[in-house]
Amino acid sequence: MFELRRDPVTGWWSAIVADRAFSREAFEVEAQSVEGTHCRHCDDAPIDDAPHHVRRVPLRSDAFHRIDSTKERAAQLSMSEVERATGSWEILVGPREHHERLADAAPQLAGAMLRAARDAMRQIGAQPRATDGDGRPEPLYIQVVQSHGRQAGARTSHLNVELYAIPQVPHWVAEEIGGGARQMIKTRHCVWCALSGAEEEDGERLVFADHHAIVFTPAASRSAFEMMVVPRGHAADFTSLGDEAITATTATLQRALLALDALGDPPYNLFLHTAPAGERLDQTFHWHWEIHPRLRVIAGLERATALAVNPVAPEYAAEVLRKHLHQ
């Protein structure tokens, strides 16, 4: 039986299979290796690479092509709008021979990866941008992604974090921004502060909590064993974090990723949702991490309706993940 659940922020619905007993064997999907006989990131690394050195490697500038929608070419694309060349795609790479999961990396190295991401986001966000007709800078969203396993789209098993500078606010983030604003108007509270606090108090979907953040499986999870990591300190923008807070979020993330070992070594996508560059959303948005294991193929119902189907109730998922951490 499907139980329909509505996300309190975006308003999106998920169909949760609530009456099926959890079977670990049904969801043991091992992350497939990516590399062949050699790794180009090791080949390109300095011989004397420092143990916690993180390299910033541009992959493509003007990564997102764009043309003016008023130009004739737009009409040739069946009324679709295509943007002129802008944005960027780059990768933050760990030192030579570091073919390991983020969960298993030395805390100093994992922290260096996240500090490098924060610093790169600051630098990209500070660059001059084109303006619209009213003189306002064009939107810019910097997406941080860390993927594990071929099934999750990882391009290498070398420790890395990807950054995409996108000349628009992605739909998912825009829905979160709008939902946060609506909830602030309605309740006068940050919805993420309220939600994470309620999950910690109730405990049924709580994976763990520490001094920095609360980790839980959202009630309307869109993926099996999905986790959300919400920092206790309210802030809209990840780039506002100091080094001490980066160290704390690193420890929380590594423990959350280790909880996935309850499923073996599953592929996953880890990503950051934060305020768009230059946007002041201090009261209405709350930056957070999401972890989405890639355990199954998206089926026809989901493709046809955009209704996420989750075959594992978040309550079961939290119990499994929690037990593994306490072994």
C-alpha positions in Angstrom: 0.0 0.0 0.0 1.3 3.5 -0.9 1.0 6.2 1.8 1.0 9.7 0.3 3.1 12.1 2.3 3.6 15.8 1.6 6.9 17.6 2.1 6.2 20.6 4.5 8.6 22.9 2.6 8.2 22.2 -1.1 4.7 20.8 -1.0 5.8 17.9 -3.2 4.2 14.5 -2.6 5.9 11.1 -2.1 4.4 7.7 -2.2 5.8 5.7 0.7 5.4 1.9 0.8 4.4 1.8 4.4 3.2 -1.9 4.8 6.3 -3.7 3.6 8.8 -5.2 6.0 12.4 -4.1 5.5 14.7 -6.5 3.9 18.3 -5.5 3.8 19.1 -7.9 1.0 16.6 -6.2 -1.3 18.6 -2.9 -1.0 22.2 -4.1 -0.9 23.5 -2.4 -4.0 27.3 -2.2 -4.1 28.8 1.0 -5.6 30.4 0.1 -8.9 34.0 1.1 -9.5 34.7 3.8 -12.0 38.5 3.8 -12.7 40.3 1.5 -15.1 44.0 0.8 -14.8 45.1 4.4 -13.9 43.7 7.6 -12.5 44.3 10.9 -14.3 44.0 12.8 -11.0 46.9 10.8 -9.6 48.8 11.3 -12.8 48.3 15.1 -12.7 49.0 15.5 -9.0 52.4 16.9 -7.9 54.9 14.2 -6.8 55.3 16.0 -3.4 51.5 16.4 -2.9 50.9 17.4 0.8 48.7 14.9 2.8 45.7 17.3 3.0 46.2 19.3 -0.2 43.1 19.9 -2.2 43.5 20.9 -5.9 40.9 23.0 -7.7 40.6 21.8 -11.3 38.5 23.7 -13.8 36.7 21.2 -16.2 34.7 23.7 -18.3 34.1 27.4 -18.3 30.9 28.7 -19.9 29.5 25.2 -19.1 25.8 26.2 -19.6 25.0 27.5 -23.0 22.5 30.4 -23.3 21.2 32.6 -26.1 18.8 35.5 -25.8 15.2 34.1 -26.0 14.2 37.0 -28.3 16.7 35.8 -31.0 15.5 33.8 -33.9 17.4 30.6 -32.8 15.0 30.3 -29.8 12.1 29.9 -32.2 14.0 27.1 -34.0 14.1 25.2 -30.7 10.3 24.6 -30.6 9.7 27.5 -28.2 12.3 26.3 -25.7 14.6 29.0 -24.3 18.4 28.4 -24.5 20.8 30.5 -22.5 24.0 32.0 -23.7 27.3 30.5 -22.7 27.9 31.1 -19.0 28.5 29.4 -15.7 31.3 26.9 -14.9 32.0 23.3 -13.9 35.0 22.4 -11.7 36.2 19.7 -9.4 38.0 19.7 -6.1 40.4 16.8 -6.0 42.2 15.2 -3.0 45.9 14.3 -2.9 47.6 11.6 -5.0 46.5 8.0 -4.3 43.4 9.0 -2.3 40.9 6.6 -3.8 38.5 6.5 -0.8 35.1 7.5 0.2 34.5 10.8 1.9 33.3 8.8 4.9 36.7 7.1 5.2 38.9 10.1 4.5 41.0 11.5 7.4 39.0 14.2 9.1 41.7 16.8 8.2 41.4 15.9 4.5 37.6 15.8 4.5 37.5 19.1 6.2 40.0 20.5 3.7 37.6 19.4 0.9 34.7 21.3 2.4 36.8 24.4 3.2 38.0 24.4 -0.4 34.3 24.1 -1.5 33.4 27.1 0.7 36.3 29.2 -0.6 35.6 28.4 -4.2 31.9 29.3 -3.7 33.0 32.6 -2.2 35.3 33.3 -5.1 32.8 32.4 -7.8 30.0 34.4 -6.1 32.2 37.5 -5.9 32.9 37.6 -9.7 31.1 40.3 -11.7 27.9 39.1 -13.4 25.9 40.5 -16.2 22.8 42.5 -15.2 19.3 42.5 -16.4 17.3 45.5 -17.7 16.8 46.9 -14.2 20.5 46.7 -13.4 20.2 43.7 -11.1 22.9 40.9 -11.4 21.7 37.8 -13.1 21.0 34.9 -10.8 23.8 32.5 -9.9 23.5 29.3 -8.0 26.6 27.3 -7.0 25.8 23.6 -6.6 28.1 21.4 -4.6 27.8 17.6 -5.3 29.8 14.6 -4.0 29.0 11.3 -5.7 30.0 7.7 -4.9 29.7 4.9 -7.4 29.1 4.6 -11.1 25.3 4.3 -10.5 25.4 7.7 -8.9 27.1 9.4 -11.8 30.6 9.4 -10.3 33.3 10.0 -12.9 36.2 8.9 -10.7 36.8 7.0 -7.5 39.4 9.6 -6.6 38.2 11.6 -3.6 36.5 14.7 -5.1 33.8 17.3 -4.8 32.1 18.9 -7.9 31.0 22.5 -8.2 28.6 23.8 -10.8 28.0 27.5 -11.2 24.5 27.7 -12.7 23.0 30.9 -14.2 19.6 30.3 -12.6 18.2 29.1 -9.3 17.4 25.3 -9.8 13.7 24.5 -9.4 14.2 22.3 -6.3 16.0 25.1 -4.5 13.6 27.7 -5.7 10.7 25.6 -4.3 12.6 25.4 -1.0 13.2 29.1 -0.9 9.5 29.8 -1.6 8.4 27.2 0.9 10.6 28.7 3.6 9.2 32.1 3.0 5.6 30.9 3.1 6.2 29.1 6.4 7.9 32.2 7.9 4.9 34.3 7.0 2.5 31.6 8.4 4.4 30.6 11.6 7.0 33.3 12.1 9.6 30.5 12.4 12.2 28.9 10.2 10.7 25.7 8.9 14.0 23.8 9.0 14.7 24.8 12.6 11.2 23.7 13.5 11.3 20.5 11.4 14.7 19.3 12.7 13.8 20.2 16.3 10.6 18.2 16.0 12.4 15.2 14.5 15.0 15.2 17.3 12.3 15.4 19.9 10.1 12.7 18.4 13.0 10.4 17.6 11.3 7.9 15.3 13.1 9.2 12.2 16.2 10.5 14.0 19.4 8.9 12.8 21.6 10.8 15.2 22.2 14.3 16.6 25.3 16.0 17.7 26.3 19.5 18.9 26.4 20.7 15.3 23.4 19.2 13.5 20.4 16.9 13.4 20.4 14.0 11.0 17.1 12.4 10.1 15.1 10.6 7.4 12.5 13.0 6.2 8.9 11.9 6.6 8.2 12.5 2.8 11.6 11.0 1.7 11.9 10.8 -2.1 14.7 8.1 -1.9 15.1 5.0 0.1 17.3 5.7 3.1 17.5 9.4 2.2 18.9 11.6 5.0 18.8 15.3 5.7 21.5 17.0 7.7 20.3 20.3 9.2 22.7 22.4 11.3 21.5 23.7 14.6 22.8 27.2 14.0 20.4 29.1 11.7 22.1 30.4 8.6 21.0 30.7 5.0 24.4 30.7 3.3 27.0 27.9 3.6 29.7 30.4 2.6 29.2 32.3 5.9 30.7 29.4 7.8 34.0 29.8 9.6 36.7 27.1 9.8 35.4 25.8 13.2 31.9 25.3 11.8 33.4 23.5 8.7 35.2 21.1 11.0 31.9 20.4 12.8 29.9 19.8 9.7 32.6 17.5 8.3 32.4 15.3 11.4 28.6 15.2 11.1 28.7 14.4 7.4 31.3 11.6 7.8 29.2 9.9 10.5 26.0 10.2 8.4 27.7 8.6 5.4 29.1 5.8 7.6 25.5 5.0 8.6 25.0 3.9 5.0 27.3 1.0 5.6 24.2 -0.6 7.0 23.5 -1.3 3.3 27.0 -2.4 2.5 28.7 0.1 0.3 25.9 1.8 -1.6 26.2 4.4 -4.3 24.9 7.8 -3.3 24.7 11.5 -4.1 25.5 14.0 -1.4 24.6 17.6 -2.2 24.3 21.0 -0.5 21.3 23.3 -0.7 22.3 26.9 0.2 21.2 30.4 -0.6 22.0 31.6 -4.2 25.0 33.8 -4.6 24.4 37.3 -3.3 20.9 36.6 -2.1 19.9 37.7 1.4 17.6 35.0 2.7 18.8 35.2 6.4 15.3 34.7 7.9 13.6 32.4 5.5 16.2 29.8 4.3 18.4 27.4 6.2 21.3 25.7 4.4 21.4 21.9 4.7 22.9 18.7 3.2 20.9 15.9 1.6 22.1 12.3 1.1 20.3 10.2 -1.5 21.4 6.6 -1.9 21.0 5.3 -5.5 19.5 1.9 -4.8 16.9 1.4 -7.6 15.9 2.3 -11.1 13.3 5.1 -11.5 10.1 3.4 -12.7 7.3 4.4 -15.0 4.9 5.8 -12.5 7.6 8.2 -11.2 8.6 9.3 -14.8 5.0 9.8 -15.8 3.9 11.8 -12.7 7.0 13.1 -11.0 5.6 11.4 -7.9 8.5 10.0 -6.0 8.0 6.3 -4.9 10.0 5.3 -1.8 9.9 1.5 -1.2 11.3 1.9 2.4 9.4 3.8 5.0 11.6 6.5 6.5 10.8 5.1 10.0 12.3 1.7 9.0 15.2 3.4 7.3 16.1 5.5 10.4 15.9 2.4 12.6 18.3 0.5 10.3 20.8 3.4 10.0 20.6 4.2 13.8 21.2 0.6 14.8 24.3 0.4 12.5 25.9 3.4 14.1 25.3 2.0 17.6 26.8 -1.5 16.9 
